[in-house]
Amino acid sequence: MSDPTRAFSAARATLLRHRGDPKAAHGAFTWPRLAAFNWVDHWFDRFGEGNRAPALTVVREGEDALVLSWEELVDRSRRVARYLRDRKVHRGDRILVMLGNVPALWETMLAAIRLGAVVIPASAQLTAEDVEDRIVRGQVRHMITDAAGARKLRHPERLGVRLAVGGAPDFSPYEDTLAAPAVLERTPTLASDPLLLYFTSGTTAQPKLVLHTHASYPIGHLSTMFWLGLREGDRHHNISSPGWAKHAWSSFFAPWNAGASIVVHDQTRFSAQRALEVLREQKVTTLCAPPTVWRMMILVDLGEKPTSLCELASAGEPLNPEVIDTVEKAWALTIRDGYGQTETTALVGNPPGLVVKPGSMGKALPGYHVVLLDAEGKEGNEGEVSLVLGEKRPASLMLGYLDDAERTSAVMAGGYYRTGDEAMRDADGYIHFIGRRDDVFKSSDYRISPFELESVLLEHEKVAEAAVVPSPDPLRLSVPKAFVTLCPGIEASEEVAREILAFCKERLAPYKRIRRLEFMTLPKTISGKIRRVELRNLEKTRLDTSREFTSD
C-alpha cells in the first residue's frame, strides 16, 4: 500500500473509529498532508477492485433502477478515461460537465480525476448565456453533456472533445467511451494540482470561480463523511442538483470515502411525495436534503418512518427549528444541521453523538479550527465565521478564486479565512448562525438577523417559505419586511396577512417586529437558494406599495 493510500486510509479510519464521539474525533484527527495524491488511484480503485457491492443506484422513472457495483465503476471509468486520453485530453485540461443524475456523471468525474483533468460542474438549468460564460471564463477545452445541454453550446468548433449522452448534432455519443479498452497508464497528480472549478450560485453577486485541488475536496470531505455519520455499507441518498458543490459533497466524495453506496433519483421535477417513496423503495439508511426540500416534504404526509432510515441531515442554508420539530415528531429522528461553503467542506455541524440544540449549526468538525472575528478582527463569541490558517489551515480549504488574487487575498488576510457569515457561540460551544454579512441589517441601531425572524414566520401553519429584508424607513433607517409564500390551498388576503403579523408580534421583541409583509413566490438561484439580494434591491427602488401589508 503506497504512502498516500496509507495516510488517507489512516485518517479515514480515525473518524470511523470515533463515530458517535465528536470530542474524541476532534482531538484525534489530523489532515493527511501529502505531496502527491490521486483519489481514484490511491483510494477508489483500491477499495473498488473486485468489490461487487453496489456503489451507485440510479432510480429512473418508468424503468428499473440501474445498479452499478464498485468493480463496474472502476472498469467503466477506466474506459472513459482511456477514450478521453486517446483524443488528447491532457492533465490540466478543463472539461465542462453538464449532466443530470445519470451514470455518465460519476463515470466522467472518476475518469477526469484519473487523468488529472479539471472538471467544471454545471447545472442542467443553465442558459446558453450561462454556458458561454463558463466556457470563456473557465477556459473550457472539452464538454460532456446530454442533447439538451448540447443545444446550449453556441460555438462547438471551439472545443475538442464533445460528448453527449445519447448523442447530439456536433457531439459524439457518450456511449462510445465504454467501448474503449480498460487499460490505462497512471497519471501522477500532485495534491496541489487543480481538480474542480466551481461557479458559485450567485446569491449576492456574479458567480465567483472557486478552485479546488486533488486534496481539498477528495480528502477534505472526510469531515463531511463524519458529519453525515456514514459507514461502509450504508445506502446514502442526497437530494441535490448536479452541478453544485453540495452534489460533490454528499453524492460523490463523502459516501465513497466511507465505502457507502450512493442512491440518486434521476427526475426532471422534484416531487416530495415521490421522494418519500424512494426512501422506502431503496431502503435508504441516511438522507441529506437542503432546507427547501425539507420544507416541501413536511407539507405532505410524512407517514411512518421509512424502515431502514437512521440518519437525517441538512445543509445549504440554515434549517429552521420548526422543520426539525415536525420531522422529529413524525419519525423520531432529528435532522442534523451542517454548515460549509463551496469554498470548504463541512466545517461546522451536528454529527452523530452531539446533542442537537434547535437553531444551532453545531460545533466545529474534526480538522477545523473555527473562530468568530468581530469588526476589528478580534476573536470572540460573536462575529464572522473564520478559519485559522498557517499550520492549522484545513486541507479542505479551496486553493483560491481563479484569476482573482485580490478577492482571494481579502478573504484570507491576517491569518484567517473569512466566510462572510455572521454567527455567535454560546456557553456550551455551539455556533448559532445569524446571517450573511450582506443580509444582517440595522433597524433603529439594532442588528437584525433575517434568519431569526424567518424562523418565527415558518412556525405559522399557513407559511411555506419566507425571506426577511430591510425596507427603507425615514424614522428607523430600515424596518424588517417579510416576503411570504403561502402553503398550497391558502389564498393571499389582508386577513391572512394580519393573522401572520399578529402571530409574529406575539413572538418577537418590539425592535425585531416585522413591520411590513408581502405575498409572493420567492426568487431563487437555480440551486434553490433564496435570492435575498434581489428582494433587497426591490425594496430600495420600490415605488408601488399596493401589495404591501403593514403592522400597527
KOLKE-628276 format. One record per residue (C-alpha): residue number from 1; x, z, y. Coordinates in steps of 0.1 Angstrom, whole numbers, plus 5000, padded with zeros to 4 digits. Each point is the difference from the previous one (the first is absolute). Example, Ala and Ser with C-alpha at 12.3 -4.5 7.8 and 13.67 -1.06 7.14 Angstrom:
2
resi / east / up / north
1 / 5123 / 5078 / 4955;
2 / 5014 / 4993 / 5034;
This chain:
552
resi / east / up / north
1 / 5000 / 5000 / 5000;
2 / 5015 / 4989 / 5033;
3 / 5006 / 5025 / 5028;
4 / 4972 / 4987 / 5022;
5 / 4976 / 5003 / 4971;
6 / 5012 / 5035 / 4992;
7 / 4997 / 5012 / 5036;
8 / 4966 / 4985 / 5005;
9 / 4987 / 5014 / 4967;
10 / 5014 / 5035 / 5007;
11 / 4982 / 5001 / 5034;
12 / 4968 / 4988 / 4984;
13 / 5003 / 5026 / 4972;
14 / 5005 / 5028 / 5025;
15 / 4966 / 4992 / 5017;
16 / 4982 / 4995 / 4967;
17 / 5014 / 5033 / 4987;
18 / 4988 / 5019 / 5030;
19 / 4966 / 4984 / 5002;
20 / 4975 / 5027 / 5011;
21 / 5027 / 5020 / 5017;
22 / 5006 / 4985 / 5034;
23 / 5023 / 5027 / 5012;
24 / 5024 / 4997 / 4970;
25 / 4999 / 4962 / 5003;
26 / 5010 / 5001 / 5037;
27 / 5029 / 5023 / 4992;
28 / 5013 / 4981 / 4970;
29 / 4995 / 4964 / 5011;
30 / 5027 / 4979 / 5018;
31 / 4999 / 4963 / 5007;
32 / 5024 / 4979 / 4978;
33 / 5025 / 4985 / 5024;
34 / 5010 / 4966 / 4985;
35 / 5023 / 4972 / 5012;
36 / 4984 / 4975 / 4976;
37 / 4965 / 5000 / 4987;
38 / 4974 / 4976 / 4987;
39 / 4968 / 5017 / 4990;
40 / 4990 / 4973 / 4975;
41 / 5033 / 4999 / 4983;
42 / 5008 / 5037 / 5001;
43 / 4966 / 5014 / 4993;
44 / 4971 / 4976 / 4992;
45 / 5018 / 4979 / 4973;
46 / 5015 / 5031 / 4984;
47 / 4966 / 5017 / 4998;
48 / 4981 / 4968 / 4992;
49 / 5020 / 4982 / 4973;
50 / 4982 / 5003 / 4967;
51 / 4973 / 5022 / 5016;
52 / 4966 / 4987 / 4989;
53 / 4980 / 5026 / 5019;
54 / 4978 / 4986 / 5028;
55 / 5017 / 4997 / 5034;
56 / 4974 / 4981 / 5019;
57 / 4963 / 4996 / 4996;
58 / 4982 / 4975 / 5022;
59 / 4962 / 5004 / 5001;
60 / 4984 / 4966 / 5006;
61 / 4963 / 4995 / 5008;
62 / 4982 / 4979 / 4974;
63 / 5030 / 5000 / 4977;
64 / 5018 / 5024 / 4977;
65 / 5026 / 5022 / 5016;
66 / 5035 / 4986 / 4996;
67 / 5025 / 5024 / 4986;
68 / 5038 / 4995 / 5002;
69 / 5025 / 5022 / 4982;
70 / 5033 / 5012 / 5015;
71 / 5017 / 4976 / 4975;
72 / 4979 / 4971 / 5011;
73 / 5007 / 5006 / 5037;
74 / 5037 / 5001 / 4993;
75 / 4998 / 4966 / 4984;
76 / 4977 / 4984 / 5025;
77 / 5018 / 5012 / 5030;
78 / 5033 / 4987 / 4986;
79 / 4984 / 4966 / 4996;
80 / 4988 / 5000 / 5036;
81 / 5034 / 5011 / 5012;
82 / 5017 / 4972 / 4980;
83 / 4976 / 4974 / 5014;
84 / 5007 / 5011 / 5035;
85 / 5037 / 5002 / 4995;
86 / 5001 / 4965 / 4985;
87 / 4983 / 4988 / 5032;
88 / 5026 / 5015 / 5023;
89 / 4984 / 5033 / 5010;
90 / 5030 / 5021 / 5008;
91 / 5007 / 5037 / 5006;
92 / 4988 / 5009 / 5035;
93 / 4975 / 4971 / 5003;
94 / 4966 / 5011 / 5014;
95 / 4969 / 4993 / 4980;
96 / 4965 / 5003 / 5014;
97 / 4978 / 5014 / 4973;
98 / 4962 / 4997 / 5008;
99 / 4981 / 5008 / 4968;
100 / 4970 / 5022 / 4989;
101 / 5001 / 5024 / 4971;
102 / 5011 / 4974 / 4975;
103 / 5029 / 5003 / 4974;
104 / 5021 / 4975 / 5020;
105 / 5003 / 5026 / 5028;
106 / 5018 / 5025 / 4977;
107 / 5020 / 4973 / 4982;
108 / 5012 / 4986 / 5034;
109 / 5010 / 5034 / 5013;
110 / 5020 / 5007 / 4969;
111 / 5016 / 4965 / 5000;
112 / 5010 / 5003 / 5037;
113 / 5016 / 5034 / 4994;
114 / 5020 / 4985 / 4971;
115 / 5013 / 4972 / 5023;
116 / 5006 / 5022 / 5030;
117 / 4976 / 4979 / 5020;
118 / 4980 / 5016 / 5029;
119 / 4962 / 5003 / 4996;
120 / 4977 / 4998 / 5030;
121 / 4966 / 5013 / 4987;
122 / 4970 / 4985 / 5017;
123 / 4963 / 5007 / 4999;
124 / 4977 / 4972 / 4987;
125 / 4979 / 5007 / 5031;
126 / 5026 / 4987 / 5024;
127 / 4991 / 4970 / 5022;
128 / 5020 / 4968 / 5003;
129 / 5014 / 5014 / 5032;
130 / 5011 / 5032 / 4983;
131 / 5017 / 4980 / 4972;
132 / 5019 / 4979 / 5026;
133 / 5011 / 5032 / 5018;
134 / 5014 / 5015 / 4968;
135 / 5018 / 4968 / 4990;
136 / 5016 / 4996 / 5034;
137 / 5008 / 5037 / 5008;
138 / 5008 / 5008 / 4964;
139 / 5022 / 4969 / 4995;
140 / 4982 / 4991 / 4968;
141 / 5015 / 4974 / 4977;
142 / 4976 / 5001 / 4970;
143 / 4963 / 5008 / 4994;
144 / 4980 / 5012 / 4970;
145 / 4962 / 5001 / 5005;
146 / 4967 / 4986 / 4987;
147 / 4979 / 4970 / 5010;
148 / 4984 / 5019 / 5029;
149 / 5033 / 5012 / 5013;
150 / 5016 / 4965 / 4997;
151 / 4973 / 4986 / 5023;
152 / 5013 / 5024 / 5027;
153 / 5035 / 4985 / 5000;
154 / 5003 / 4976 / 5029;
155 / 5034 / 4985 / 4992;
156 / 5007 / 5000 / 4963;
157 / 5030 / 4977 / 5004;
158 / 5020 / 5028 / 5017;
159 / 5000 / 5021 / 4968;
160 / 5020 / 4995 / 4968;
161 / 4981 / 5015 / 4970;
162 / 4963 / 4999 / 5004;
163 / 4979 / 5014 / 4972;
164 / 4963 / 5005 / 4997;
165 / 4981 / 5018 / 4972;
166 / 4979 / 4972 / 4985;
167 / 5017 / 4974 / 5022;
168 / 4992 / 4986 / 5034;
169 / 5010 / 4969 / 5021;
170 / 5037 / 5001 / 5009;
171 / 5005 / 5030 / 4977;
172 / 5011 / 5001 / 4963;
173 / 4979 / 5019 / 4975;
174 / 5013 / 5036 / 4997;
175 / 4992 / 4997 / 4963;
176 / 5030 / 4977 / 4996;
177 / 5023 / 5029 / 5005;
178 / 4990 / 5016 / 4967;
179 / 5014 / 4970 / 4981;
180 / 5035 / 5006 / 5013;
181 / 5026 / 5016 / 4977;
182 / 5000 / 5038 / 5000;
183 / 5039 / 5000 / 5001;
184 / 5014 / 5011 / 5033;
185 / 5033 / 5012 / 5013;
186 / 4999 / 5033 / 5019;
187 / 5002 / 4999 / 5038;
188 / 5018 / 5032 / 5011;
189 / 4985 / 5014 / 5031;
190 / 5012 / 5027 / 5024;
191 / 4976 / 5030 / 5005;
192 / 5002 / 4991 / 5037;
193 / 4990 / 4963 / 4995;
194 / 4967 / 4990 / 5016;
195 / 4970 / 4998 / 4975;
196 / 4967 / 5003 / 5019;
197 / 4990 / 4989 / 5035;
198 / 4966 / 5014 / 5010;
199 / 4980 / 4990 / 5030;
200 / 4982 / 5032 / 5011;
201 / 4962 / 4999 / 5003;
202 / 5000 / 5000 / 5038;
203 / 4976 / 5029 / 5008;
204 / 5016 / 5004 / 5034;
205 / 5022 / 4970 / 5007;
206 / 5014 / 4967 / 4987;
207 / 5011 / 5006 / 4964;
208 / 5036 / 5013 / 4996;
209 / 5023 / 4987 / 4973;
210 / 5010 / 5029 / 4978;
211 / 5030 / 4993 / 4978;
212 / 5005 / 5019 / 4967;
213 / 5029 / 4998 / 4975;
214 / 5006 / 5001 / 4963;
215 / 5002 / 5038 / 5003;
216 / 4975 / 5010 / 5027;
217 / 4968 / 4989 / 4982;
218 / 5010 / 4999 / 4963;
219 / 5018 / 5033 / 5000;
220 / 4980 / 5014 / 5030;
221 / 4967 / 4999 / 4982;
222 / 5012 / 5027 / 4976;
223 / 4984 / 5023 / 5027;
224 / 4968 / 4980 / 4998;
225 / 5000 / 5003 / 4962;
226 / 5003 / 5038 / 5004;
227 / 4972 / 5002 / 5026;
228 / 4977 / 4980 / 4978;
229 / 5008 / 5022 / 4970;
230 / 5007 / 4970 / 4978;
231 / 5014 / 5003 / 4965;
232 / 5010 / 4976 / 4972;
233 / 4969 / 4985 / 4984;
234 / 4976 / 5007 / 5029;
235 / 4975 / 4973 / 5009;
236 / 5003 / 4998 / 5038;
237 / 4976 / 4982 / 5022;
238 / 5008 / 4994 / 5037;
239 / 4973 / 4984 / 5022;
240 / 5021 / 4982 / 5025;
241 / 5003 / 4964 / 5012;
242 / 5031 / 4980 / 4991;
243 / 5022 / 4991 / 5029;
244 / 5002 / 5035 / 5014;
245 / 5026 / 5027 / 4994;
246 / 4975 / 5023 / 4982;
247 / 4997 / 4974 / 4973;
248 / 5037 / 5002 / 4993;
249 / 4998 / 5038 / 5002;
250 / 4973 / 5006 / 4974;
251 / 4994 / 4967 / 4982;
252 / 5037 / 4993 / 4993;
253 / 5029 / 5024 / 5004;
254 / 4985 / 5035 / 4997;
255 / 4981 / 4994 / 4967;
256 / 5027 / 4979 / 4984;
257 / 5026 / 5026 / 5011;
258 / 4980 / 5025 / 4979;
259 / 4995 / 4976 / 4971;
260 / 4962 / 5000 / 5007;
261 / 4977 / 4970 / 4995;
262 / 4986 / 4983 / 5030;
263 / 4962 / 4992 / 5001;
264 / 4989 / 4976 / 5028;
265 / 4967 / 4982 / 5008;
266 / 5001 / 4964 / 5010;
267 / 4970 / 4997 / 5022;
268 / 4990 / 4980 / 5031;
269 / 4979 / 5027 / 5016;
270 / 5002 / 5038 / 4995;
271 / 4970 / 5017 / 4984;
272 / 5000 / 5038 / 4998;
273 / 4976 / 4999 / 4970;
274 / 5022 / 4975 / 4981;
275 / 5031 / 5021 / 5008;
276 / 4983 / 5030 / 4983;
277 / 4993 / 4979 / 4970;
278 / 5036 / 4989 / 4997;
279 / 5012 / 5036 / 4999;
280 / 4978 / 5006 / 4970;
281 / 5005 / 4967 / 4982;
282 / 5038 / 5001 / 5003;
283 / 5004 / 5037 / 4993;
284 / 5019 / 5005 / 5032;
285 / 5019 / 5033 / 5002;
286 / 5013 / 5000 / 5036;
287 / 4983 / 4984 / 5030;
288 / 5013 / 4993 / 5035;
289 / 4978 / 4985 / 5027;
290 / 5001 / 4999 / 5038;
291 / 4975 / 5021 / 5021;
292 / 4979 / 4969 / 5007;
293 / 4994 / 4995 / 4963;
294 / 4993 / 5037 / 4994;
295 / 4975 / 5000 / 5028;
296 / 4983 / 4970 / 4985;
297 / 5000 / 5015 / 4965;
298 / 4982 / 5032 / 5011;
299 / 4972 / 4979 / 5014;
300 / 4990 / 4990 / 4965;
301 / 4992 / 5023 / 4970;
302 / 5034 / 5012 / 4987;
303 / 4984 / 5011 / 4968;
304 / 5019 / 5021 / 4975;
305 / 5037 / 5001 / 5001;
306 / 5016 / 4971 / 4980;
307 / 5011 / 5016 / 4968;
308 / 5038 / 4991 / 5002;
309 / 5004 / 5006 / 5037;
310 / 5022 / 5030 / 5009;
311 / 5018 / 4993 / 5033;
312 / 4986 / 4987 / 5033;
313 / 5020 / 4990 / 5031;
314 / 4996 / 4984 / 5034;
315 / 5023 / 4985 / 5026;
316 / 5001 / 4975 / 5029;
317 / 4981 / 5021 / 5025;
318 / 4992 / 5037 / 5001;
319 / 4972 / 5010 / 4976;
320 / 4972 / 5020 / 5015;
321 / 4992 / 5033 / 4983;
322 / 4963 / 4992 / 4995;
323 / 5010 / 4971 / 4978;
324 / 5022 / 5022 / 4978;
325 / 4972 / 5025 / 4998;
326 / 4974 / 4975 / 4989;
327 / 5022 / 4986 / 4972;
328 / 5010 / 5034 / 4989;
329 / 4964 / 5011 / 4996;
330 / 4992 / 4969 / 4979;
331 / 5031 / 4998 / 4978;
332 / 5017 / 5034 / 5002;
333 / 5032 / 4982 / 5011;
334 / 5018 / 5003 / 5033;
335 / 5011 / 4969 / 5019;
336 / 5037 / 5007 / 5009;
337 / 5009 / 4985 / 5033;
338 / 5034 / 4985 / 5006;
339 / 5018 / 4986 / 5031;
340 / 5026 / 4973 / 5005;
341 / 5006 / 4968 / 5018;
342 / 5010 / 4964 / 4992;
343 / 5034 / 5012 / 5013;
344 / 5002 / 5027 / 4973;
345 / 4986 / 5010 / 4967;
346 / 4977 / 5031 / 4996;
347 / 5017 / 5027 / 5021;
348 / 4973 / 5027 / 5003;
349 / 4974 / 5006 / 4974;
350 / 4980 / 5023 / 4977;
351 / 5015 / 4994 / 4966;
352 / 4987 / 5017 / 4969;
353 / 5007 / 5037 / 5001;
354 / 4995 / 5004 / 5037;
355 / 4969 / 5017 / 5011;
356 / 4981 / 4975 / 5023;
357 / 4991 / 5012 / 5035;
358 / 4971 / 4980 / 5013;
359 / 5011 / 4978 / 5029;
360 / 5037 / 5004 / 4992;
361 / 5024 / 4972 / 4989;
362 / 5018 / 5025 / 4979;
363 / 5038 / 5007 / 5001;
364 / 5032 / 4980 / 5000;
365 / 5005 / 4983 / 4967;
366 / 5033 / 5001 / 4980;
367 / 5029 / 4983 / 5018;
368 / 4985 / 5003 / 5034;
369 / 5010 / 5024 / 5028;
370 / 4971 / 4998 / 5024;
371 / 5001 / 5016 / 5035;
372 / 4976 / 4999 / 5030;
373 / 5015 / 4990 / 5033;
374 / 4985 / 5010 / 5033;
375 / 5001 / 4979 / 5032;
376 / 5036 / 5012 / 5007;
377 / 5012 / 4992 / 4965;
378 / 5001 / 5036 / 4988;
379 / 4989 / 5010 / 4965;
380 / 4969 / 5022 / 4999;
381 / 4966 / 5005 / 4984;
382 / 4982 / 4972 / 5019;
383 / 5012 / 4965 / 5010;
384 / 5010 / 4966 / 4986;
385 / 5005 / 4998 / 4963;
386 / 5037 / 4992 / 4996;
387 / 5026 / 4997 / 4972;
388 / 5035 / 5015 / 5002;
389 / 5027 / 4973 / 4997;
390 / 5037 / 5002 / 4994;
391 / 5008 / 5016 / 4966;
392 / 4963 / 5008 / 4995;
393 / 4988 / 4964 / 5007;
394 / 4975 / 4992 / 4972;
395 / 5010 / 4970 / 4979;
396 / 4964 / 4988 / 5004;
397 / 5002 / 4993 / 5038;
398 / 4999 / 4964 / 5011;
399 / 5032 / 4982 / 5010;
400 / 4984 / 4993 / 5034;
401 / 4978 / 4976 / 5019;
402 / 5012 / 4964 / 4994;
403 / 5016 / 4984 / 5031;
404 / 4990 / 5030 / 5022;
405 / 5030 / 5022 / 5004;
406 / 4985 / 5016 / 5031;
407 / 4969 / 5012 / 4982;
408 / 5020 / 5012 / 4970;
409 / 5023 / 5020 / 5022;
410 / 4971 / 5015 / 5018;
411 / 4983 / 5014 / 4969;
412 / 5033 / 5012 / 4986;
413 / 5015 / 5016 / 5031;
414 / 5015 / 5035 / 5001;
415 / 5005 / 5004 / 4962;
416 / 4963 / 4996 / 4991;
417 / 4976 / 4973 / 4989;
418 / 4968 / 5004 / 5021;
419 / 4967 / 4989 / 4983;
420 / 4979 / 4999 / 5032;
421 / 4975 / 5024 / 4984;
422 / 4991 / 5034 / 5014;
423 / 4995 / 5030 / 4977;
424 / 5001 / 5038 / 4999;
425 / 5015 / 5023 / 4973;
426 / 4980 / 5032 / 4992;
427 / 5014 / 5033 / 4989;
428 / 5000 / 4990 / 4963;
429 / 5020 / 4969 / 5007;
430 / 4971 / 4975 / 4996;
431 / 5001 / 4970 / 5024;
432 / 4968 / 4990 / 5018;
433 / 4996 / 4965 / 5015;
434 / 4990 / 4999 / 5037;
435 / 5002 / 4963 / 5006;
436 / 5021 / 4970 / 5010;
437 / 5018 / 5007 / 5032;
438 / 4982 / 4970 / 5013;
439 / 4966 / 5015 / 4990;
440 / 5003 / 5036 / 5012;
441 / 4987 / 5003 / 5035;
442 / 4993 / 5025 / 5028;
443 / 4966 / 5011 / 5014;
444 / 5001 / 5025 / 5028;
445 / 5036 / 5007 / 4991;
446 / 4991 / 5008 / 4964;
447 / 5016 / 4981 / 4972;
448 / 4974 / 4984 / 4978;
449 / 5005 / 4989 / 4963;
450 / 4976 / 4972 / 4991;
451 / 5004 / 5008 / 4963;
452 / 4986 / 5035 / 5005;
453 / 4969 / 4987 / 5018;
454 / 4995 / 4972 / 4976;
455 / 5000 / 5025 / 4971;
456 / 4972 / 5018 / 5016;
457 / 4980 / 4968 / 5006;
458 / 5005 / 4991 / 4963;
459 / 4983 / 5033 / 4990;
460 / 4967 / 4986 / 5013;
461 / 4980 / 4985 / 4971;
462 / 4992 / 4968 / 5020;
463 / 5036 / 4991 / 5011;
464 / 5019 / 4977 / 4977;
465 / 5031 / 4994 / 5022;
466 / 5011 / 5012 / 5035;
467 / 5028 / 4995 / 5024;
468 / 5006 / 5020 / 5032;
469 / 5019 / 4987 / 5030;
470 / 5004 / 5011 / 5037;
471 / 4974 / 4986 / 5024;
472 / 5010 / 5001 / 5037;
473 / 4983 / 5027 / 5020;
474 / 5004 / 5006 / 5038;
475 / 4999 / 5038 / 4995;
476 / 5018 / 5007 / 4967;
477 / 5024 / 4970 / 5000;
478 / 4984 / 4991 / 4967;
479 / 4974 / 5013 / 4976;
480 / 4996 / 4995 / 4962;
481 / 4979 / 4971 / 4990;
482 / 4989 / 4993 / 4965;
483 / 4994 / 4966 / 4985;
484 / 4978 / 5005 / 4969;
485 / 4990 / 4979 / 4970;
486 / 4968 / 5014 / 4984;
487 / 4993 / 5003 / 4963;
488 / 4981 / 4971 / 4983;
489 / 4963 / 5002 / 5007;
490 / 5004 / 5020 / 5032;
491 / 4990 / 4981 / 5032;
492 / 5017 / 5007 / 5033;
493 / 4978 / 5017 / 5026;
494 / 5001 / 5025 / 5028;
495 / 4985 / 5026 / 4977;
496 / 5028 / 4996 / 4975;
497 / 5026 / 5001 / 5028;
498 / 4986 / 5032 / 5014;
499 / 5000 / 5015 / 4966;
500 / 5036 / 4992 / 4993;
501 / 5011 / 5012 / 5035;
502 / 4982 / 5033 / 4995;
503 / 5015 / 5004 / 4966;
504 / 5035 / 4997 / 5014;
505 / 4992 / 5022 / 5030;
506 / 4994 / 5029 / 4976;
507 / 5033 / 4995 / 4982;
508 / 5024 / 4992 / 5028;
509 / 5015 / 5020 / 5028;
510 / 4987 / 4989 / 5034;
511 / 5033 / 4983 / 5010;
512 / 4999 / 4980 / 4968;
513 / 4964 / 4990 / 5002;
514 / 4991 / 4963 / 4995;
515 / 4984 / 4989 / 5032;
516 / 4992 / 4964 / 4992;
517 / 4989 / 4982 / 4969;
518 / 4994 / 4963 / 4991;
519 / 4990 / 4984 / 4967;
520 / 5020 / 4971 / 4987;
521 / 5018 / 4986 / 4970;
522 / 5036 / 5012 / 5005;
523 / 5027 / 4975 / 5005;
524 / 5027 / 5001 / 4973;
525 / 5032 / 4985 / 4990;
526 / 4999 / 4978 / 4969;
527 / 5016 / 5029 / 4981;
528 / 4969 / 5021 / 5009;
529 / 5013 / 5023 / 5027;
530 / 4979 / 5006 / 5031;
531 / 5014 / 4983 / 5030;
532 / 4996 / 5028 / 5026;
533 / 5022 / 4980 / 5024;
534 / 4972 / 4974 / 5002;
535 / 4975 / 5028 / 5007;
536 / 5022 / 5016 / 5026;
537 / 5005 / 4967 / 5018;
538 / 4962 / 4994 / 4999;
539 / 4994 / 5033 / 5017;
540 / 5026 / 4993 / 5027;
541 / 4984 / 4967 / 5011;
542 / 4963 / 5008 / 4992;
543 / 4974 / 4990 / 5025;
544 / 4969 / 5001 / 4979;
545 / 4990 / 5035 / 4988;
546 / 4964 / 4991 / 4990;
547 / 5007 / 5007 / 4963;
548 / 5016 / 5034 / 5007;
549 / 4984 / 5034 / 4995;
550 / 5013 / 5030 / 5019;
551 / 4998 / 5038 / 4993;
552 / 4985 / 5025 / 5024;
